[in-house]
Amino acid sequence: MTLPADIAQIVQRSYLLPPDEQVALAQALMDLDAAEQVSASVDSLAAFVRYMWPEIEPGTELVHNWHIDVICDELEAVTRGEVRELVICVPPGTLKSVIVSVMWPCWQWLARPHLRGLHISNSERLCVRDSRRARDIITSDRYGRCVTESHERHGTPMWSISDDQAEKVHFANTEHGVRLAVPSHARITGDRGSCLVIDDPLDASESVIGTPEQVRDRMGEIQHRYDHVWASRLNDPQNDPRVVIMQRLAMGDLAGVLIERGVRHVVLPMEFDPDHPHRYPLDPRTERGELLFPSRFGGAWVDDQKSTPGAARHWQAQYQQLPQPIGGNVFNPSWFRYWRPGPDNCYRLASDDGGRLVSPSDCWRVIVGDTALTTQASSDFTVLQVWDVLKESRDMVLVDQWRDQADAPTVEAAITRLVARWKPVGVALEDTTASKAIIQRLQRDGLLIRGLKPKDYGGDKVNRAYGASILVEQGHVWFPHGASWLPELEAELTGFPGGTHDDQCDTLVYAILHTAERDQWVEPKPKPFARGTLGHILNHDKILHPAPKSSVFSLDRRR
């Protein structure tokens, strides 16, 4: 391929070239002599990124990809004044901060050294990191050659870093240009800018820590600061450019709000999705699942990331730029697995490979309950779930469920019936003031029963649910196919914690977290029970070694 004379123009649109010509262009750029590289870097941000890379990553070769040229192209449009507000959403690790927060501001100073950049990130550490990188570039010989080239070709001033203002996150040049970097939570007083760059204003962890209300408040605070605090520090709030670059965190995050407002946006998911609601029209990929940056993040890496426990919702948000609503989808319906009746009272656990049979004799059977103990129509329900927990694996089979708005005597009677029918190794109820009396009475009757204290399982129910959801996502929790009460349970799970009720979800979460401690159900020296007690009636030996005689598959039972 012969390199055209106008290098900058070709580089700017290189991602539109066929793949073989992109490779040829990259090789041609590497073959340019130093003077040609400097000339191209002055006129093209993409060429500048290539040329300056050794200054921030010495000894590491730049792995170039078409998305770098896309981002550079969009930023050049901002520099030219064609775009005033821009949102860029790309996955972690794709050089977004290097391009937007480091390279672009330095490149802009070549032609407009008077610009005053205001940079916002989620932490002091990131502010220092990117400011140091920018300073390393500006004080390099390579950059000095670019300043001289711009002066000789375009008549721009010769300048240098000012000795009067040379802090880590706040430095100026001799043409009164300024770079100021502050954390998103910090106050900004007295300083103004002519360009606002916001790079991940919230850490990813802040989208999952705490209650949905707390997460919404954080998202709302960032939106408020964008509209009323950071924008007010621009010299010309109506015309000075603003660029937001981030990975999506949740619906309602800053990028989502701005996209809904109609702000120009570049959204590039790791795996191409032709049906993505914010598909970038110049994305050159055509096949569903085609990777964004395969030379750095290949198929094996992607598969490994997606299979990591608890990764699905984070992958969808941060890598696919398709976040879930705040307060919903702690449990994704695509994770649900189902069992059907098999021969000899076995469970047939259905899966893509045809499934397998599991005998109840290979399980510990437990009853787990969340008690409300009230008959008021507006109150939560009491829920009792019967689970078979496999002894040799992490799988759990939901066998039966009872749910009602019931008082204490009714709940106690329901527990007695379920124990008599299903013969569990033990019962666990949420330990509340209302349930304590039931627990004590059943213990006196000889039943192996214990109270579940919320503080022992993480305290906050949302955080507990996130912990339990990992086992569901991994496909270890099995629901009874066709059970009459199952749709209601699934609807509650997928809506948690934003639904009207959460009693079924709470019970399932307790069951998952509690049955991990399986050894607590086995008493090495069973004690005889007094005649007439519940333990005596049920026969303690059979409780510890369940071998149910009746079928466990009457799924359409009354709750």
ZAMARGU-4260 file (C-alpha; in steps of 0.2 Angstrom, whole numbers, plus 5000, padded with zeros to 4 digits):
<rodrens>
0) 5000/5000/5000 | 5007/5017/4995 | 5005/5030/5009 | 4995/5045/5003 | 5003/5062/5005
5) 4989/5068/5017 | 4994/5056/5032 | 4983/5065/5045 | 4967/5063/5034 | 4970/5045/5031
10) 4974/5041/5049 | 4958/5050/5055 | 4947/5038/5046 | 4958/5023/5046 | 4945/5012/5055
15) 4934/5014/5039 | 4947/5005/5029 | 4946/4986/5026 | 4956/4976/5039 | 4971/4972/5028
20) 4973/4990/5023 | 4972/4995/5042 | 4987/4984/5045 | 4996/4991/5030 | 4993/5008/5036
25) 4999/5004/5053 | 5015/4997/5046 | 5017/5012/5035 | 5016/5024/5050 | 5029/5014/5059
30) 5040/5016/5044 | 5039/5035/5043 | 5054/5044/5048 | 5054/5055/5063 | 5050/5072/5054
35) 5035/5064/5046 | 5029/5057/5062 | 5030/5074/5070 | 5021/5082/5056 | 5007/5069/5057
40) 5005/5070/5076 | 5002/5089/5075 | 4987/5087/5063 | 4980/5070/5069 | 4976/5065/5087
45) 4977/5047/5082 | 4995/5049/5075 | 4999/5059/5091 | 4993/5044/5102 | 5005/5032/5092
50) 5019/5044/5092 | 5018/5049/5111 | 5014/5031/5117 | 5033/5028/5122 | 5032/5043/5134
55) 5019/5035/5145 | 5022/5016/5142 | 5041/5015/5139 | 5046/4997/5133 | 5028/4992/5130
60) 5022/4992/5112 | 5005/5000/5108 | 4992/4987/5103 | 4982/4998/5091 | 4964/4995/5087
65) 4951/5004/5076 | 4941/5010/5091 | 4956/5021/5096 | 4954/5030/5079 | 4935/5032/5082
70) 4938/5040/5099 | 4951/5052/5092 | 4940/5056/5077 | 4926/5061/5089 | 4937/5071/5100
75) 4944/5081/5085 | 4926/5085/5081 | 4925/5093/5098 | 4941/5102/5096 | 4935/5110/5079
80) 4919/5116/5088 | 4907/5104/5079 | 4902/5094/5094 | 4899/5103/5111 | 4894/5089/5122
85) 4900/5071/5119 | 4898/5054/5129 | 4910/5040/5126 | 4906/5023/5134 | 4919/5009/5131
90) 4924/4994/5142 | 4938/4994/5155 | 4955/4992/5148 | 4952/5000/5131 | 4964/5015/5134
95) 4949/5027/5137 | 4958/5037/5150 | 4974/5037/5141 | 4966/5044/5125 | 4953/5056/5133
100) 4961/5062/5149 | 4980/5062/5144 | 4983/5062/5126 | 4969/5074/5120 | 4972/5088/5132
105) 4991/5088/5127 | 4987/5087/5109 | 4975/5102/5110 | 4988/5113/5118 | 4999/5111/5102
110) 4987/5122/5093 | 4978/5131/5108 | 4990/5132/5122 | 4978/5144/5131 | 4965/5131/5135
115) 4960/5128/5153 | 4956/5110/5156 | 4945/5105/5170 | 4947/5086/5173 | 4935/5076/5185
120) 4938/5058/5190 | 4932/5047/5204 | 4947/5047/5215 | 4963/5058/5220 | 4973/5043/5214
125) 4967/5044/5196 | 4968/5063/5196 | 4987/5061/5200 | 4990/5047/5189 | 4983/5055/5173
130) 4990/5072/5177 | 5007/5065/5179 | 5006/5056/5163 | 5001/5072/5154 | 5016/5081/5162
135) 5028/5067/5156 | 5022/5070/5139 | 5023/5089/5139 | 5040/5089/5146 | 5047/5076/5133
140) 5058/5079/5119 | 5045/5072/5107 | 5032/5084/5113 | 5045/5098/5111 | 5047/5094/5093
145) 5028/5094/5090 | 5027/5112/5098 | 5041/5118/5087 | 5032/5110/5072 | 5016/5118/5076
150) 5025/5135/5078 | 5034/5134/5061 | 5019/5127/5051 | 5004/5136/5059 | 5012/5151/5069
155) 5006/5145/5086 | 5016/5151/5101 | 5032/5142/5108 | 5028/5139/5126 | 5033/5128/5141
160) 5027/5123/5158 | 5026/5137/5170 | 5037/5137/5186 | 5023/5147/5195 | 5010/5134/5195
165) 5017/5116/5194 | 5008/5105/5206 | 5004/5087/5203 | 4986/5089/5198 | 4986/5108/5195
170) 4999/5115/5182 | 5000/5129/5170 | 5010/5134/5154 | 5017/5150/5149 | 5002/5154/5138
175) 4991/5154/5153 | 4984/5137/5149 | 4979/5126/5164 | 4976/5108/5168 | 4967/5106/5185
180) 4961/5088/5190 | 4950/5086/5205 | 4940/5071/5212 | 4921/5070/5209 | 4917/5072/5227
185) 4928/5088/5230 | 4923/5106/5230 | 4929/5117/5216 | 4931/5135/5221 | 4940/5150/5212
190) 4946/5140/5197 | 4937/5140/5180 | 4940/5131/5164 | 4936/5131/5145 | 4935/5112/5143
195) 4927/5100/5155 | 4933/5081/5154 | 4924/5069/5166 | 4932/5052/5167 | 4922/5038/5177
200) 4915/5050/5190 | 4909/5035/5200 | 4919/5020/5204 | 4911/5004/5198 | 4909/4997/5216
205) 4898/5012/5220 | 4884/5005/5209 | 4882/4990/5220 | 4886/4995/5237 | 4871/4999/5249
210) 4853/4999/5246 | 4845/5004/5229 | 4840/5021/5237 | 4858/5024/5241 | 4864/5020/5224
215) 4851/5031/5216 | 4857/5045/5227 | 4875/5043/5222 | 4869/5043/5203 | 4858/5058/5207
220) 4872/5068/5215 | 4884/5065/5200 | 4870/5071/5189 | 4867/5087/5200 | 4886/5091/5200
225) 4887/5089/5181 | 4873/5101/5178 | 4875/5113/5192 | 4893/5113/5199 | 4905/5107/5186
230) 4896/5116/5172 | 4896/5132/5182 | 4915/5132/5183 | 4916/5134/5164 | 4920/5151/5157
235) 4906/5150/5144 | 4894/5136/5151 | 4883/5137/5135 | 4897/5134/5123 | 4913/5127/5131
240) 4914/5108/5127 | 4911/5094/5139 | 4916/5076/5137 | 4911/5062/5148 | 4920/5045/5146
245) 4915/5030/5157 | 4909/5012/5157 | 4891/5011/5161 | 4886/5006/5179 | 4867/5007/5180
250) 4852/5014/5172 | 4851/5032/5178 | 4870/5034/5178 | 4877/5050/5171 | 4880/5043/5153
255) 4863/5036/5153 | 4855/5052/5158 | 4865/5062/5144 | 4861/5049/5131 | 4843/5050/5135
260) 4844/5069/5133 | 4850/5067/5115 | 4869/5071/5118 | 4880/5064/5105 | 4887/5047/5110
265) 4899/5034/5105 | 4894/5017/5113 | 4906/5002/5109 | 4902/4986/5118 | 4915/4972/5120
270) 4904/4960/5110 | 4895/4967/5095 | 4876/4968/5096 | 4867/4974/5081 | 4852/4977/5091
275) 4860/4987/5104 | 4849/5002/5108 | 4864/5014/5107 | 4873/5006/5092 | 4887/5018/5085
280) 4883/5020/5067 | 4901/5019/5061 | 4905/5003/5071 | 4913/4993/5057 | 4908/4976/5065
285) 4894/4966/5057 | 4893/4949/5066 | 4884/4947/5082 | 4897/4944/5096 | 4912/4951/5086
290) 4924/4957/5098 | 4929/4975/5100 | 4948/4973/5104 | 4952/4954/5099 | 4971/4957/5099
295) 4970/4962/5117 | 4954/4954/5124 | 4951/4938/5114 | 4938/4925/5115 | 4946/4914/5128
300) 4948/4930/5139 | 4930/4935/5136 | 4923/4918/5140 | 4933/4917/5156 | 4927/4934/5162
305) 4909/4930/5158 | 4910/4913/5168 | 4917/4921/5184 | 4905/4920/5198 | 4894/4935/5199
310) 4900/4942/5183 | 4884/4943/5172 | 4877/4959/5178 | 4894/4968/5178 | 4898/4961/5161
315) 4882/4968/5154 | 4884/4985/5162 | 4903/4988/5161 | 4908/4978/5145 | 4892/4978/5135
320) 4886/4995/5140 | 4868/4988/5144 | 4866/4991/5163 | 4851/4984/5173 | 4839/4995/5182
325) 4844/5001/5199 | 4834/4990/5212 | 4830/4976/5200 | 4838/4960/5192 | 4849/4955/5207
330) 4842/4938/5200 | 4843/4937/5181 | 4829/4926/5174 | 4841/4918/5162 | 4850/4910/5177
335) 4835/4900/5183 | 4836/4881/5181 | 4822/4868/5182 | 4820/4850/5188 | 4806/4838/5183
340) 4801/4821/5190 | 4812/4806/5186 | 4810/4787/5189 | 4811/4781/5207 | 4806/4798/5215
345) 4822/4805/5208 | 4824/4823/5202 | 4829/4825/5183 | 4840/4841/5183 | 4837/4848/5165
350) 4852/4856/5157 | 4859/4859/5139 | 4869/4842/5140 | 4853/4832/5144 | 4853/4833/5163
355) 4856/4821/5176 | 4846/4811/5189 | 4848/4815/5208 | 4840/4804/5222 | 4833/4812/5237
360) 4843/4800/5247 | 4859/4809/5241 | 4853/4825/5249 | 4851/4833/5265 | 4833/4840/5267
365) 4829/4856/5276 | 4815/4868/5279 | 4819/4886/5279 | 4807/4900/5283 | 4804/4919/5284
370) 4790/4923/5296 | 4779/4938/5296 | 4766/4932/5308 | 4751/4943/5303 | 4735/4941/5294
375) 4734/4959/5288 | 4732/4960/5269 | 4745/4974/5267 | 4758/4964/5277 | 4772/4953/5270
380) 4769/4934/5269 | 4776/4920/5280 | 4786/4908/5268 | 4792/4890/5271 | 4802/4882/5258
385) 4808/4863/5258 | 4825/4861/5250 | 4835/4846/5246 | 4854/4850/5247 | 4865/4838/5238
390) 4878/4831/5249 | 4892/4829/5236 | 4890/4846/5226 | 4883/4863/5228 | 4867/4860/5220
395) 4850/4864/5229 | 4833/4858/5224 | 4818/4867/5229 | 4805/4854/5233 | 4790/4863/5240
400) 4784/4880/5246 | 4770/4886/5258 | 4766/4905/5258 | 4752/4914/5268 | 4748/4929/5278
405) 4746/4919/5294 | 4746/4921/5313 | 4758/4912/5324 | 4747/4896/5327 | 4744/4894/5309
410) 4762/4895/5305 | 4767/4883/5318 | 4754/4871/5312 | 4760/4873/5294 | 4778/4869/5300
415) 4772/4853/5309 | 4763/4847/5293 | 4778/4850/5282 | 4790/4842/5294 | 4778/4827/5296
420) 4777/4825/5277 | 4794/4829/5271 | 4804/4823/5286 | 4819/4836/5285 | 4835/4835/5295
425) 4830/4851/5303 | 4821/4868/5301 | 4828/4885/5301 | 4818/4901/5304 | 4822/4919/5304
430) 4825/4923/5322 | 4813/4938/5326 | 4804/4943/5341 | 4788/4936/5334 | 4796/4919/5329
435) 4806/4916/5344 | 4791/4908/5353 | 4788/4896/5339 | 4806/4891/5338 | 4807/4888/5357
440) 4791/4877/5357 | 4797/4866/5342 | 4813/4864/5351 | 4805/4858/5367 | 4795/4846/5355
445) 4812/4838/5350 | 4814/4846/5333 | 4831/4851/5327 | 4827/4869/5323 | 4838/4885/5324
450) 4835/4903/5322 | 4843/4913/5308 | 4850/4930/5313 | 4851/4943/5299 | 4867/4950/5306
455) 4876/4933/5304 | 4873/4933/5285 | 4878/4951/5280 | 4864/4961/5289 | 4857/4971/5274
460) 4845/4960/5264 | 4851/4967/5247 | 4869/4963/5250 | 4864/4946/5256 | 4854/4943/5240
465) 4870/4948/5230 | 4880/4935/5239 | 4867/4921/5236 | 4864/4926/5218 | 4881/4919/5213
470) 4875/4901/5216 | 4859/4905/5206 | 4870/4912/5192 | 4881/4897/5192 | 4866/4886/5189
475) 4866/4877/5206 | 4849/4881/5211 | 4834/4871/5204 | 4816/4875/5204 | 4801/4863/5201
480) 4795/4865/5183 | 4776/4868/5183 | 4774/4872/5201 | 4758/4883/5203 | 4767/4895/5214
485) 4783/4896/5204 | 4779/4911/5193 | 4775/4922/5208 | 4792/4917/5216 | 4801/4921/5199
490) 4793/4937/5197 | 4798/4942/5215 | 4816/4937/5212 | 4818/4947/5196 | 4810/4962/5203
495) 4820/4962/5219 | 4823/4973/5229 | 4810/4985/5220 | 4795/4974/5221 | 4780/4975/5233
500) 4785/4959/5243 | 4802/4951/5246 | 4797/4937/5258 | 4800/4922/5245 | 4816/4930/5240
505) 4822/4932/5258 | 4818/4914/5261 | 4828/4908/5246 | 4843/4919/5251 | 4843/4912/5268
510) 4842/4894/5262 | 4857/4897/5250 | 4868/4905/5263 | 4862/4894/5278 | 4864/4877/5269
515) 4882/4880/5265 | 4885/4876/5284 | 4878/4858/5281 | 4887/4850/5296 | 4876/4859/5308
520) 4862/4847/5304 | 4870/4831/5309 | 4870/4827/5328 | 4883/4813/5331 | 4874/4806/5347
525) 4855/4808/5344 | 4845/4809/5361 | 4829/4799/5364 | 4813/4810/5363 | 4800/4809/5376
530) 4785/4799/5371 | 4772/4810/5362 | 4783/4824/5356 | 4785/4828/5338 | 4803/4821/5337
535) 4796/4804/5344 | 4782/4804/5332 | 4793/4807/5317 | 4806/4794/5322 | 4823/4804/5324
540) 4833/4790/5315 | 4823/4793/5300 | 4825/4812/5301 | 4844/4811/5301 | 4843/4798/5286
545) 4828/4803/5276 | 4820/4790/5264 | 4803/4797/5260 | 4790/4784/5255 | 4779/4796/5247
550) 4782/4805/5230 | 4789/4822/5231 | 4781/4828/5215 | 4764/4834/5219 | 4768/4851/5213
555) 4751/4859/5211 | 4747/4858/5230 | 4739/4872/5239 | 4750/4885/5247
</rodrens>
